[in-house]
Amino acid sequence: MPVLAAPSAPAGSPAFLRTRADILVYSIIGFCAVALWWLCARFASRLPAIAPWDFSFVEFGSCWLAAWWYVRGLVAMPAAERPGIYRHLAYFAGLAAIYVVLETRFEYLAEHQFFFNRMQHVAMHHVGPLLLALSWPGAVLKRGVPQWLQKLAANPVVRGPVRLLQQPVLAPVLFSGTFFFWLIPSVHFRAMIDPQLYTVMNWSMVIEGLLFWFLVLDPRPSPPARASFGARAAMTVAVMFPQIIGGAMVTFNPRDIYTFYNLCGRIYPELGAHYDQSVGGLIMWIPPAMMSIVALLLVLNMLRKDDDRRMAELGEPEGPVIDASAWTGMR
């Protein structure tokens, strides 16, 4: 009796994974979502810091369903095919980084202090997506994600725009452009006072971060990867300098260019607008630049591993080969 819809599902998987467990988990997620929505609507100020400040069904459901589908896929995989523990940790750490800055009281801080807002965007655009890409969860999620969602992801209407946005020349431009577009003072002000635009801002940060880091940290050679290791190394360097320049421009700007936080009231008004802005500039300058360096090292390590694999397939010895006859004249 087949357990999963996927043909590669192991025959020994427990049958309740796609029936009772699904019903139970989806029911729990749905109940918690409705409960949190009601509590946030009526008692937001009384809830603990781990509770959402401005509850979103989409953000809450996306994170918890992504976690469940990963667990579901893991259980369905043969033990020999499961990724290592570090990839599991990277996946859940990436999800947690995005969830914490969007669906806990941290969001309130991000709406009332510029440097907290910068921490939120770095988590959504850099830390969370990079960790998720580092886990490379495709094989696991393919076994855990519902079939209808897999078909939707494989639809040309979806795959076409994704391929376009992940073009090696366009991807770093969009990655840096998205981050700094929302930092244009007039745009930032409007996004912070408009709930709909605020949601668009947050989702654009997460989606563009995922598109970029999954392109850069693809462990496969090209093809099937969409860019060569050299191109991906160049992309990590290309996005580093805009982060440094943009961060420095905000850090050392003598004027208060983000006046929204004066109007809404800062969490720590005693720090002053300029100090808040300077710390925010450092946050968007130093951690992202360092992450670009880490990504560059990861790409170079992937290149090394691919070279070792190719040499092993060709039966050539690993490491440099020194031919003494070239300089001794002995042949």
Long-range contacts (C-beta under 8 A, 24 or more apart in sequence): 3-76, 4-76, 4-143, 5-147, 6-76, 6-142, 6-143, 8-143, 9-76, 9-143, 10-76, 10-77, 10-78, 13-75, 13-76, 14-75, 17-72, 17-75, 17-76, 21-72, 22-72, 25-68, 29-61, 29-64, 29-65, 29-68, 32-60, 32-64, 33-57, 33-60, 33-61, 36-60, 47-105, 48-105, 49-104, 49-105, 49-106, 50-104, 50-105, 51-104, 51-105, 52-103, 52-104, 52-105, 52-107, 53-104, 53-105, 53-107, 53-108, 53-111, 54-107, 54-108, 54-195, 55-103, 56-102, 56-103, 56-199, 59-99, 59-102, 59-103, 59-202, 60-103, 63-95, 63-98, 63-99, 63-103, 66-95, 67-92, 67-95, 68-144, 69-141, 69-144, 69-145, 69-146, 70-137, 70-140, 70-141, 70-144, 71-144, 72-143, 72-144, 73-137, 73-139, 73-140, 73-141, 73-142, 73-143, 73-144, 73-145, 74-140, 74-144, 76-143, 76-144, 77-139, 77-140, 77-143, 81-139, 82-140, 83-135, 83-136, 83-137, 83-139, 83-140, 87-134, 87-135, 87-136, 87-137, 88-135, 90-131, 90-132, 90-134, 90-135, 91-131, 91-132, 91-135, 91-137, 93-131, 94-127, 94-128, 94-129, 94-130, 94-131, 94-132, 94-133, 94-134, 94-135, 95-128, 95-132, 97-123, 97-127, 97-128, 97-131, 98-123, 98-124, 98-128, 98-129, 98-206, 102-202, 109-267, 111-192, 111-264, 112-261, 112-264, 112-265, 112-266, 112-267, 113-261, 113-266, 113-267, 113-268, 113-276, 114-258, 114-261, 114-276, 114-277, 114-279, 114-280, 115-276, 115-279, 115-280, 115-283, 116-267, 117-280, 118-280, 118-281, 118-283, 118-284, 119-283, 121-179, 121-182, 121-205, 121-284, 122-283, 122-284, 122-287, 122-288, 124-202, 124-205, 124-206, 124-209, 125-178, 125-179, 125-205, 125-206, 125-208, 125-209, 126-209, 126-287, 126-288, 126-291, 127-287, 127-291, 128-206, 128-209, 129-206, 129-209, 129-210, 129-212, 129-213, 129-214, 130-209, 130-213, 130-217, 130-291, 130-295, 132-210, 132-213, 132-214, 133-210, 133-213, 133-214, 133-216, 133-217, 134-213, 134-217, 134-298, 136-217, 136-218, 136-219, 162-211, 163-226, 165-208, 165-211, 166-211, 166-212, 166-214, 166-215, 166-226, 167-226, 168-215, 168-226, 168-227, 168-231, 168-232, 168-234, 168-235, 171-211, 171-212, 171-215, 171-235, 172-212, 172-235, 172-238, 172-239, 174-208, 174-211, 174-212, 175-208, 175-209, 175-211, 175-212, 175-239, 176-238, 176-239, 176-242, 176-243, 178-204, 178-205, 178-208, 179-205, 179-208, 179-243, 179-246, 179-284, 180-242, 180-246, 183-246, 183-250, 183-284, 185-257, 185-258, 185-259, 188-258, 188-260, 189-258, 189-259, 189-260, 192-260, 192-264, 193-260, 212-239, 213-295, 216-295, 216-299, 217-295, 217-298, 217-299, 217-302, 219-302, 219-305, 221-306, 229-299, 229-300, 229-302, 229-303, 229-306, 230-303, 232-299, 233-296, 233-299, 233-300, 233-303, 236-292, 236-293, 236-295, 236-296, 236-299, 237-292, 237-296, 239-288, 239-292, 240-288, 240-289, 240-292, 240-293, 243-284, 243-285, 243-288, 243-289, 243-292, 244-285, 244-289, 246-284, 246-285, 247-281, 247-282, 247-283, 247-284, 247-285, 247-286, 247-288, 247-289, 248-281, 248-285, 249-281, 250-277, 250-278, 250-280, 250-281, 250-284, 250-285, 251-277, 251-278, 251-281, 251-282, 251-285, 252-278, 252-281, 253-277, 253-281
